[in-house]
Amino acid sequence: MICETVKAGRECVFMTKKGCSFNGGSCHPIVEQCNGCEKMMEYEGGIYCMLYPDPAAKWAYGRCSSATHVQQDIKSVTQKVNPLKASKRKSKGK
């Protein structure tokens, strides 16, 4: 249904005929960690996340999975190769 509380005019899964069914009756504003994200939008009542009704919960246990302003650190893992085993594998292949 279309939101009638905070994000007026946007499609919302929490809207029912009785009103907003989310915890507290409306979406919660963004938290400090969300500043700079492309997925936040300003409405009349403040700045809210377009994806999550409670952004603080997404940051509670680490990084938000949808944060566009935080770079993900990918570490490459190099495996140590035992030279003796590598030579045995090479000889079996011939």
GIUR-V690550 format. One record per residue. N is the residue number from 0. RES is the residue in three letters. OMEGA is omega in degrees with one decimal (NA if undefined). D_LAST is the distance of its C-alpha to the last C-alpha in Angstrom with 1 decimal. Layout:
# GIUR-V690550
N_RES_OMEGA_D_LAST, N_RES_OMEGA_D_LAST
This chain:
# GIUR-V690550
0_MET_179.7_66.0, 1_ILE_-179.5_67.3, 2_CYS_178.5_67.9, 3_GLU_-176.8_71.6, 4_THR_-173.5_71.5, 5_VAL_-176.6_69.4, 6_LYS_-174.8_67.1, 7_ALA_177.4_69.7, 8_GLY_179.5_68.4, 9_ARG_176.8_64.7, 10_GLU_-177.3_63.0, 11_CYS_179.8_62.7, 12_VAL_-177.5_61.3, 13_PHE_-179.5_63.8, 14_MET_175.6_67.0, 15_THR_177.9_69.0, 16_LYS_180.0_72.4, 17_LYS_-178.2_73.8, 18_GLY_-177.9_72.1, 19_CYS_-178.5_69.1, 20_SER_179.1_67.4, 21_PHE_-179.5_65.2, 22_ASN_180.0_66.0, 23_GLY_176.6_69.3, 24_GLY_176.2_70.1, 25_SER_177.4_68.3, 26_CYS_179.3_65.2, 27_HIS_179.2_64.9, 28_PRO_-178.3_64.8, 29_ILE_176.4_61.7, 30_VAL_-175.7_61.1, 31_GLU_-178.8_60.7, 32_GLN_-178.4_56.9, 33_CYS_-177.0_57.1, 34_ASN_-179.6_58.8, 35_GLY_-179.5_56.9, 36_CYS_179.2_55.0, 37_GLU_-175.3_55.1, 38_LYS_176.7_55.7, 39_MET_-177.6_59.2, 40_MET_-179.2_62.3, 41_GLU_176.4_65.9, 42_TYR_-177.7_68.5, 43_GLU_-176.2_72.2, 44_GLY_-178.7_71.8, 45_GLY_-179.5_69.0, 46_ILE_-175.7_65.3, 47_TYR_176.4_63.0, 48_CYS_179.6_59.3, 49_MET_-175.3_58.6, 50_LEU_-171.5_55.9, 51_TYR_179.5_57.1, 52_PRO_178.5_60.7, 53_ASP_-177.4_60.2, 54_PRO_-179.8_58.0, 55_ALA_179.5_58.8, 56_ALA_178.9_56.9, 57_LYS_-179.2_53.7, 58_TRP_-174.4_53.9, 59_ALA_-175.9_55.0, 60_TYR_179.0_51.5, 61_GLY_-175.0_49.9, 62_ARG_175.3_49.0, 63_CYS_-176.4_50.2, 64_SER_-178.6_47.4, 65_SER_-177.5_49.1, 66_ALA_-178.9_50.3, 67_THR_-175.9_49.8, 68_HIS_-179.8_51.1, 69_VAL_179.2_48.7, 70_GLN_-179.9_45.2, 71_GLN_178.7_42.4, 72_ASP_178.7_40.5, 73_ILE_-179.6_36.7, 74_LYS_177.6_34.7, 75_SER_-178.0_31.1, 76_VAL_177.0_29.2, 77_THR_-179.5_26.5, 78_GLN_174.2_24.2, 79_LYS_-179.0_23.4, 80_VAL_176.7_19.8, 81_ASN_-175.8_19.4, 82_PRO_179.8_17.4, 83_LEU_178.9_16.4, 84_LYS_-179.7_15.0, 85_ALA_179.0_13.3, 86_SER_176.7_11.4, 87_LYS_178.2_10.6, 88_ARG_-179.1_9.3, 89_LYS_-179.2_7.1, 90_SER_178.7_5.7, 91_LYS_-177.7_5.6, 92_GLY_-177.2_3.8, 93_LYS_NA_0.0
